[in-house]
Amino acid sequence: MADFDEEQAKKEALTTYRTVLKKHEDEQKKVKELREENRKLSKQLTKTEDDLKALQSVGQIIGEVLRQLDAERFIVKASSGPRYVVGCKTKIDKEKLTQGTRVALDMTTLTIMRILPREVDPLVHNMLSEDPGEVSYSDIGGLGDQVCLVSRVNLQGA
């Protein structure tokens, strides 16, 4: 009879152990899901805080680098018209600050805060800087015949 009671106690202990183990696994799954949700919410919080800082920050002035004075100072023409001698944020690569580069200036310190992309499409920009050389309109084959034709039509109609 003692063997039967021992065997019964072992079965009950094993059943209890399995039940507790299953509950433990379920709780681990819940903890894993909650950690993942916490990570996503933390990421969303960081983005929201960054957006809030951007909204609360002072606006910036758009300008164009005219030339570099020395290693730290540049002449920048603001979009509103005036020209300023300005410094540069340390994280910005000064090699990229060449003539014509668009930049954002801090309104209070007039420091270059970041480099902006070109205002026009790069292909259009390249066409603007194309040098025509020493070519005249007559060399291209202007519209002389068409101008004469329009003149004749105007004279006949009048």
Secondary structure, DSSP 8 states (H G I E B T S, - for coil): -HHHHHHHHHHHHHHHHHHHHHHHHHHHHHHHHHHHHHHHHHHHHHHHHHHHHHHHS--EEEEEEEEE-SSS-EEEEETTS-EEEEEE-TTS-GGG--TT-EEEEETTT-EEEEE---SS-HHHHHHHT----S--HHHHT-SHHHHHHHHHHHHHH-
